[in-house]
Amino acid sequence: MKYLFLVLTFLHGVIHLMGFAKAFNYAKLEQLTLPISKTSGIFWLITFILFLSTVIAYLAKSNSWSVLAFAAVLLSTILIIMVWKDAKFGMIPNVIILVVAVIGFATARFENSYKADVKVGLEQTDSIRESVLTEADLVDLPEPVKNYIRYTGSVGKPKVNNFRLEFVGKIRKDEQSEWMPFTTEQYNFIDTSKRLFFMKATMKGLPVAGYHCFDNGNAFMDIRLLSLVRVQYAEGKEMNIAETVTFFNDMCCMAPATLIDKRIKWMETNENTVKCSFTNAGITIGATLLFHENGELTNFISNDRFAAQENGIMQQIPWSTPLKDYKLINGFKLASYADLIYDYPNGKFCYGTFSLKGIEYNCH
């Protein structure tokens, strides 16, 4: 779809060269019957340059593309009105480009709120001194947890203060809903207990953006269609507890070196299972970690996460994230795939799949 938009924008821009060519008598264009002054011809050329710049900025993933598109459409519309008889059909691509640009501008604005929070998080952790994780740091941990940290290659490397993740996957609301493909970027800050998660998805061909923000015990979720229409929003006590579970899940699955955190209380342990709790900002959640004998963490289970029911009421439902496909990623052996599952009384429901595409520790 985006390539169709780019082709349309480029070709529409090229057509504006006809006005420039006619104004300076570079070509005989019988399609244009109305006279065009040389001054107007310069503006037809400028409009082409603006449309071309829009395409280039879009390909460069610069948020400026939507502003350039607005300027190009505005100037193009004025020029078309001046020669309406010859160029009125040029308003059709103008309208299409304008609609896409409005959505793009809204998406950039929505995403910028996430980026601003990331910037604050990085500034807050920038002064933290890095130190190396050693065997001495693992002394008080259960054996399966020790083995897991060693297996991932975390020992002998810097302790983790923050990390950045990139995922691709799919998500759905219920069994009857279609899967929505998505890409995500997120930042987690350990000492300041902050998780910032931004998702770009597609629902029935339309773009959907979502921002999950967890900031030291306070959380909200904001999902928007076209980045304009809010289709789901959640905050409050249940959300705070649920996102505390998610924050701890990220620590366990994506940043094993953080399992030396003093907020974790290790409880029952057998050969391949460890029960634990995590306390932050007055909220305590529990989890059960399952390990393979080779050291891999294979599942994270918690009874403290909430799910929205059909009536909108939040209900605690057992939640798990079975892990698999361990790979060497950026020097660490980590699970590259996870399912997200709610265990309802009438059966398990997988509502999401995540594939890890990139990870970076101790970002600046």
KABEL-V203100 format. One record per residue. N is the residue number from 0. RES is the residue in three letters. PHI is phi as a letter, one per 40 degrees, with the letter a starting at -180 (999 if undefined). OMEGA is omega in whole degrees, -180 to 180 (999 if undefined). Layout:
N RES PHI OMEGA
N RES PHI OMEGA
This chain:
0 MET 999 -178
1 LYS c 180
2 TYR c 174
3 LEU c 178
4 PHE c -179
5 LEU c 178
6 VAL c 179
7 LEU d -179
8 THR c -179
9 PHE c -178
10 LEU c 178
11 HIS c 177
12 GLY c -179
13 VAL c 180
14 ILE d 180
15 HIS c 176
16 LEU c 178
17 MET c 178
18 GLY c 178
19 PHE c -178
20 ALA c 180
21 LYS c -178
22 ALA c -177
23 PHE b 177
24 ASN f 177
25 TYR c -179
26 ALA a 175
27 LYS c -176
28 LEU b -177
29 GLU c 179
30 GLN c -180
31 LEU b -176
32 THR c -178
33 LEU c -180
34 PRO c 177
35 ILE b -179
36 SER c 178
37 LYS c 177
38 THR c 177
39 SER c 179
40 GLY d 177
41 ILE c -180
42 PHE c 173
43 TRP c 177
44 LEU c 179
45 ILE c 179
46 THR c 176
47 PHE d -179
48 ILE c 179
49 LEU c 178
50 PHE c 178
51 LEU c 179
52 SER c 177
53 THR c 180
54 VAL c -179
55 ILE c -180
56 ALA c 178
57 TYR c 180
58 LEU c 179
59 ALA c 180
60 LYS f 176
61 SER c -180
62 ASN c -179
63 SER c -175
64 TRP c -178
65 SER c 178
66 VAL c 177
67 LEU c 179
68 ALA c 177
69 PHE d -179
70 ALA c -179
71 ALA c -179
72 VAL c 179
73 LEU c -179
74 LEU c 179
75 SER c -180
76 THR c 178
77 ILE c -179
78 LEU c 180
79 ILE c 178
80 ILE c -179
81 MET c 178
82 VAL b -171
83 TRP d -177
84 LYS d -176
85 ASP c -167
86 ALA b -174
87 LYS d -179
88 PHE c 175
89 GLY c 178
90 MET c -179
91 ILE c 176
92 PRO c 177
93 ASN c 180
94 VAL c 180
95 ILE c -179
96 ILE c 180
97 LEU c -180
98 VAL c 180
99 VAL c -180
100 ALA c 177
101 VAL c 178
102 ILE c 179
103 GLY c 179
104 PHE c 179
105 ALA c 179
106 THR c 180
107 ALA c -180
108 ARG c 179
109 PHE c -179
110 GLU c 180
111 ASN c 176
112 SER c 175
113 TYR c -179
114 LYS c 178
115 ALA c 178
116 ASP c 177
117 VAL c 180
118 LYS d 178
119 VAL c 180
120 GLY c 179
121 LEU c 179
122 GLU c -179
123 GLN c -177
124 THR b -175
125 ASP c -176
126 SER c -180
127 ILE c -180
128 ARG c 180
129 GLU c 175
130 SER b -174
131 VAL c 176
132 LEU c -178
133 THR b 177
134 GLU d 179
135 ALA c 179
136 ASP c -175
137 LEU c -170
138 VAL d -173
139 ASP c -177
140 LEU c 174
141 PRO c -176
142 GLU d 179
143 PRO c 179
144 VAL c 176
145 LYS d -178
146 ASN c 179
147 TYR c 180
148 ILE c 178
149 ARG c -178
150 TYR d -178
151 THR c 180
152 GLY g -177
153 SER c -178
154 VAL c -179
155 GLY g 178
156 LYS b -176
157 PRO d 172
158 LYS c -173
159 VAL c 175
160 ASN c 176
161 ASN a 176
162 PHE a 180
163 ARG b -178
164 LEU b 171
165 GLU b 179
166 PHE b 162
167 VAL b -180
168 GLY i 178
169 LYS a -175
170 ILE a 178
171 ARG a -176
172 LYS c -179
173 ASP a -177
174 GLU c -177
175 GLN c -176
176 SER c 174
177 GLU c 175
178 TRP c 175
179 MET b 175
180 PRO c -178
181 PHE a 166
182 THR b -179
183 THR b 168
184 GLU b 177
185 GLN a 174
186 TYR b 174
187 ASN b 179
188 PHE b -169
189 ILE c -175
190 ASP c -180
191 THR c 176
192 SER f -177
193 LYS b 176
194 ARG b -177
195 LEU b -170
196 PHE b 179
197 PHE b -175
198 MET b 171
199 LYS b -176
200 ALA b 177
201 THR b 179
202 MET b -179
203 LYS f 177
204 GLY g -179
205 LEU b -179
206 PRO c 176
207 VAL b 178
208 ALA b 180
209 GLY b 178
210 TYR b 173
211 HIS b 179
212 CYS b 175
213 PHE b -175
214 ASP b 177
215 ASN f 174
216 GLY g 178
217 ASN b -174
218 ALA b 169
219 PHE a 176
220 MET b -177
221 ASP b -179
222 ILE b -176
223 ARG b 173
224 LEU c -177
225 LEU f -176
226 SER g -178
227 LEU b -174
228 VAL c 179
229 ARG c -179
230 VAL b 177
231 GLN a 177
232 TYR a 179
233 ALA a 173
234 GLU a 178
235 GLY h -173
236 LYS d -178
237 GLU c 179
238 MET c 180
239 ASN c 179
240 ILE c -178
241 ALA d -179
242 GLU c 171
243 THR c 175
244 VAL c -179
245 THR c 179
246 PHE c 179
247 PHE c 177
248 ASN d 177
249 ASP c 178
250 MET d -176
251 CYS c -172
252 CYS c -171
253 MET b -178
254 ALA b -177
255 PRO d -179
256 ALA c -179
257 THR c -178
258 LEU c 171
259 ILE c -177
260 ASP d -177
261 LYS c 178
262 ARG c 179
263 ILE c 175
264 LYS b -180
265 TRP c -175
266 MET b -175
267 GLU c 180
268 THR a 166
269 ASN b -170
270 GLU d -175
271 ASN b -179
272 THR b 179
273 VAL b 174
274 LYS b -176
275 CYS a 174
276 SER b 179
277 PHE b -178
278 THR b 178
279 ASN a 177
280 ALA f 177
281 GLY g 180
282 ILE b 177
283 THR b 177
284 ILE b 180
285 GLY b 179
286 ALA a 173
287 THR b -180
288 LEU b 179
289 LEU b -176
290 PHE b 170
291 HIS c -178
292 GLU c 179
293 ASN c 178
294 GLY h -177
295 GLU c 167
296 LEU c -175
297 THR b 178
298 ASN a 175
299 PHE b -177
300 ILE b 177
301 SER a 176
302 ASN c -172
303 ASP b 179
304 ARG c -177
305 PHE b 174
306 ALA b 179
307 ALA c 178
308 GLN c -178
309 GLU c 180
310 ASN c 178
311 GLY g -180
312 ILE c 178
313 MET c -178
314 GLN b 177
315 GLN c -179
316 ILE b 175
317 PRO d -172
318 TRP b -179
319 SER a 178
320 THR b 177
321 PRO d -174
322 LEU b 176
323 LYS a 178
324 ASP f 177
325 TYR c -179
326 LYS b 175
327 LEU c -177
328 ILE b 179
329 ASN f 176
330 GLY g -179
331 PHE b 179
332 LYS c -173
333 LEU b 173
334 ALA c -178
335 SER b -178
336 TYR a 177
337 ALA a 168
338 ASP c 174
339 LEU b -169
340 ILE b 168
341 TYR b -179
342 ASP b 180
343 TYR c 179
344 PRO d -179
345 ASN c 176
346 GLY h -179
347 LYS c 179
348 PHE b 176
349 CYS c -177
350 TYR b -180
351 GLY a 172
352 THR b -178
353 PHE b 174
354 SER b -177
355 LEU c -180
356 LYS b 180
357 GLY a 178
358 ILE a 178
359 GLU a 180
360 TYR b 175
361 ASN f -180
362 CYS c 177
363 HIS b 999
